[in-house]
Amino acid sequence: MIFARNRMVIGAAIALLAASVLTSVGLAPAASAERDAPLATDGPAAARPSIRYGGWPNRDTSKFNSLSAIVSPLPPKATRKITAPLVGDPIAGQKLVADRTRGGSCIACHVMGPAGGADLPGNVGPDLSEIGKSGRDDEWLFNYIYDARVYNSETVMPPWGTHGLLSDSEIGDIVAFLKTLTRPAPFKSELDDPSRRPVPSEQRDNLDPMINPAVWAVEERAPALWKSPGPGGAACVSCHAAPEQAFKTWAATMPRWQPRLGKVLGVEEFVARHAKATTGHDWLMESEENIALSTYLRYLANGAPITVNIESAPAKAAYERGEALSTRKIGALNFSCADCHSADKGAQKWIRGQWLGELRGQLDHFPTWRTSQQSIWDIRKRFQWCQVAIWADDLPPDADEYGDLELYLTAQNAGQKLSVPGIRH
């Protein structure tokens, strides 16, 4: 019995080694390599507790929806009645609509005449420069600011009053200011006018290390890590001597449903769990080592078209969950992914000076060098920042919800060719 058990163990080890060798020389399909690859299945693949990055706001947004919880206040069932003319201060209102501490300000989405003519106003919402002569009464204006969902359940207008971002008196001041807007906004240049502002076009060579510092990670840092022995004595190179051949397309097929984990597994989590199981390295998601290696693996697949498998029942269910999450309104500002990136809402428009692209085209360059942050961001970190920016609680990078959302987003980018590392502001 003991000898039989030992033969089974040895046989399994030989089979695993053979699969690893075949994969390392490019003779086994990438999908099989991922399916059979050893994974540390216990415990998280990212730091716990999850710590928000230095410099990111630490607001208490726990009373608003996140991707893992539905807790936001419900929208009003009826408009609030205004029986007497509002008494507000238009000067105070003008300051409030430009106040970036109140969720980025009203002019992030609206041209508002003298309040936004020289401050890169956005155009996700309508131009309000002449709303003072639109015939709207105080009650309508007050309610639309307080919570526009009472008029339009699918609005992208934040519920400023319901979510406590503006008080009743402050909304009254804004109403008073809006009533003074009766002339088209003056713009000093076409850059100030969102209807004429040139659409940004990334022309930099993202694979030139003189332009993109992230290339250093794939040319220097990652190859050194690949050869670095872990506590168990093994290194990546022990099984993958020719990564350029073994991983020519693998990253373009990720993420995918992983039955051993019961969740969607992306490149970054794979690196963390596979390294732990095979070398003993503790390269948690969003660590310097994990970012370098996950960027490297995608770099090796540059030029390969994105192709994810959503055919199996679990993968299809994960895709559908991701699609639902992309439309969930979250945070104090009550935005969803779709509000900013679907063609019938915010996509192809400006939110202040930031151009909002559609979902397609948002993935092929990740991980990407953020020039404004002087660091490499993977797609999970981008998810986290989007939530922080709309005043929502972000999740740990290995959260199941992020896996589902990444699978959905990747499927929207099917056929796009990887060009990693990217470079963006």
N, C-alpha and C positions, 0 to 999 in steps of 0.2 A: 504493500500500500504506500509506504514511504517512498520507495523507488518510483512508483507510478506517478505520485504527486510531483516528485522532483523532475521527472521527464516532462510533465505538463508545464511546469514553471520554465524549464530550460527551453522547451519548444516555443512557448509564448515569447520568451526573450529573444530567441533567434528570429521569430517572425517579425517582431517589432524592429529588431536591428536591420533585417532585410528590407523592411518597408522604408526605414530611415535612409539606408544606403541608396535604394532605388530612387527615392525622392531627391536625395542630394545630388544625384547625377542626372536628374531630369527624366527618369524613366517611369515614374509613377505619377498619376494625376494629382494635382494639388488638393482636390477635394478629398481624396483618399488620405493624403498626408495629414490634413487637418482632422479628419474623422478619427484616425488611429493614433494621432500624436498624444503622448502622455500629457495630462493636465492635472494640476493641483486643484481638486474640486472642492476642498474645504476652505471656508473662510472667505473674506472679501479680497478683491484684487486691487483695492485702493485703500488709502489711509483711512483709519477710523480713530477718532471722529473726523469727519470730513471738515477741513478748515478752509474758509474762504481766503482767496489769494490776497496778499498784501496790496493795499491801495484800493481794493474793492469795498464798496459801502457795506456796512453791517447793520442795515435797518432791520427792525422787527417786522417782517412781512408774513408772520405765521398765520394771521387771521384772513389771509387771502388764498385763493386757489393756487396750487402748484401742480406739477405733473403727477404727483402722488396723492393729492388730497383735494377734496372739494369742500371748501370752508368759507368762501366769500359771501358777504351779505347778498341777499336776494334782491333783484331789481324791484322798483316800486310797481304796484299794480295799477296805479292811476296817477295822473298829474297832480302836483300840489297847486291848490288854488291861490291865486294872488288877487286879492279884492281891492287893493289900493295901489297906485303907482309906486314902484320901488324908488327908494331914496338911496342913491349910491354916489360914490365919488369917482368920476371918470378918470381923474389923475391917478388915483390908487389902482383903478382897474387897468390902466395902461401899464403900470408897473407889474401887476400880477400876471398879465398875459405873457410877459417876457421873463418871468421868474423861473429860472432853470431848476431851482430847488423844489418846484412843484411838478415833478414828473416830466421835466424837460421843457415845459412851457407850452402855451397854446400855439405859438408861432413855429413850433416844431412841425406842425401839420397845416397851419393856415397862414396865408398872407393876410395881414391885418393893418394895412395902411401905414400910418406913422409909427406903429409899434414894431413892424417887421421889415420895413423897406430896405434896411441895411444890415440885417442880421441873419442872412441866409434862411429865410422862412421856407417851410416845406409846402407841399401841395397834396398830401394824402387826403386832407379835408378840403372843402371848397374855399375859394377866395372870399374873405369876409370884409374886404375893403369898402364895400358899399352897402353893408347889411343894415346900416342905419336908415336907409330909405326903402327897405324891403317890405315894410308894413307889418313886420312881426311885433306882437305885443310883448309886454313885460313877462307875462305868464309863460308864453312859449319860450322866450329866450332863457328865462330862469330855469325852466324844467329841462331844456336841452343841455344846459351846462351841468345842472345837478345830476341828471341821469338820463341820457338820450335814449336809453333802452325802452323808456316809456312810450316813445314814438316809433323806434326801430330796433327790434330785438337783436339784429345782426350788426348794429353799428360798430364802428371802430373807435368811436368817441369814448374816452374814459369816463366812468361814472364819478365825476369829481366830488359830488356831494355825498352820494351813498357810501363811497369808500373813504370819506373823511379827509380828502386832500384839500378841499376848499370849504370854508364855513359859509353859512347863508349870507352873512354880510359881505364876504369877499365876492361871492357870486353876484350879489347886488351891485358891487362896484364894477365888476366886469360887464354886467348888463348896461350900466350907465355909460361905460366906455364904448361898447359896441354901437350904442345909439348915436354916437358922435361920428361914426364912420360913414361918410357919404360920397367920398371921391376915390377914384382908382389910386392904387398905391404907387408912389414915385419910386423908381429904381435907379440907382446910380450907374449900374452896369448890368449886362446880361447875367453875370454871376449871381447877382442879387435876386433875379427874377427866376423862380423855379420852372416857369414855362419855357424859358429860353436858355437855362443853364445847361452847358454841354454835358452829355452823359459820359461818365468816366470810362476810360478804356485802359486796361492794364497792358502796357507795351514793354515793360521791363523783362529782360531775360532772366526768368526765375531759376535757371540752372547755372548761372554764372556766379561763382563764389565771390567775385569782386562786387557783385550787386546784391546777392542774397546770402547773408551769413548762415542761413539754415543749411546751405550746401556743405558747410564744414562738418555738420553733424553726420552726413552720409559719406563724406570722403575721409574723415579722420576719426571722429568719436565712435561711430557705429562699428567700423571694421575692428577697432581696438577692443570694443566690448565683445564682438563676435569671437575673438580669440581668448577672452578672459576666462580662466577656470573659476568655477564656483566652489563652494565649500565641499562639494562631492568630488571635485577634481575634474569634472567634465566641463566643456565649453560648447558653445553653439557649433564651432568648427568640428567638434568631435563627430557629429553626425552629418553636418552640412558643409562639406569641404568646398563645394562649388555653388554658393548661394545665387550667383548670377544666373545659373541654369535652373536651379530648383525653384526659384521664386519669380520667374519671368512673368507670370500672370496671376499668381496666388492672391496677392492683395486686392486685385481688381474683382475677385469673387467674394470678397468679404464686405460686410458681416454675413454670418449665416447662423441658422438655428443649430444649437449644440444640445443634443438630447441628454448628455451626461450632466449638464448644468441646468437643463430645463429653462434655457433663456437664449437670447441672441448673443452671439460671441463676436466681438469686433477684433481688429488687429491688436489694439492696445491691450485688451484684456487677455487675448491669446498669448502675447509676449509675457505678461505677468505670470500667468498660470503655467505656461509651458516651461518657462525658465525655472520656475520654482520646482517643478516636477523633475526636470532633467539635470539641472546644474546646481540647484540650491540657491541661485541668485534671487534676491528679494527685490525685483525690479517692478515695484508697484506702478499702477497707472499714474501718469502725469509726473512721475519722477524724471530726472534728467536722463537716466539710462533708458527708461521705457520710451520716452519721446524720441530719443536718437534712433533706437532700433525700429520702432514702428514707422518712423519717417523713412528709414533705410529700406524696409521691406516694401513700402509703397514705391519708393524711388526705383527699386529693381523692376517693378511692374510698369514703369512709365511707358506710355504708348498703348498699353493694353486697354481695351474697352471695358467699362464697368459692366459686370454681369453678375447679378445676384439671383440665387435660387429661392423663389417663394412658392414653389409648387407643392411641397409637402403640406399636410394639414396643419402641423404646428407652425411652420414658417408663414403660411397664409394667415393664420390667426394672429401671429406677431405683427405682420404687415398691417392687418386691419386695426390692431391696437395702436400701432404707430400713426396710422392715418387719423384715427380718432383723437389721439393726443395732439396732432398738428392743428386741430381746430378747437382745442380746449382753451377757453379764456382763463388766463392766469394772472396773478399779481395785482397790485393796487391799480395799475393802469388797465387791467382787463384786456390784454392783448393775447392773441394766439399766433402761432407760426404763420397760419394762413392769412391773418390780417396784414402782415407785412410782405408776404411772399407769394400770394396767389394773384393771378392776373386781374380778377374782378374786384380786388380790394387795393392793397397798398403797393403791389409790385409795379415796377417801372415808374415809380414816383420818388419824390424826395421827402425824407423826414429830416428837417433842418438841412444840413449840408451833406447828408448821407443818402446815397442812391440805394434803393431797395430792389434787389434783383428777384427774379422768380426762383422757385425751388430748383429747377433745372439749371445747372451751372454753379451750384453752391457747394459741390463736394469734390470735384475732380482735382482741386489744388490743395486739399487738406492731407496732412498737416501743412500749415502755412506759416511763414515768417510775418509777424505783425510788427511793422515798422514803428507803430505808435507805442508798442509795448516792449520792443526789443527782445522778443522771445518767440519760440515756436508754439503755436496752438494746434492741438488736434481737434477733431470735430466735437468731441465731448466737452472740451473746454469752451468751445464756441457756444454750445448749447447752454452751458452754465452761465456764460456772460449775457446771453440774450435774456435769460430769466432775471439776472441781477438788474439789467438795464430797465426792465419793465416792473421792477419792484416786486419780484416773486422770489420764493425760496428756491435756490438751486439744489440739486441732488448730488450725491457722490458720483464720480465718473463711471463706476461700474453698475449703476442703478439699472434695473430691468427696463424701466421706462425709457431710458436713453438708448438701450439696445433696440427696442421696438421702433423708436423714432428714427434711429440711424438706418435701420433696415428699410423703412418707408422712404426716407430721403434718398437713400442709395438707389432704390428702385426707380425713383423719379429721374435719376441721372443715368439710367441704363444707356449704354452706347457711348457716353462721354469717355474720352481717353484720359487716363491719369497723367498728370504733369506735376510731380511732387519733388521737392517742397515748393509750394506756391509762395507768393509774396504779395502782401496786401497792407494797406494802411492800418 
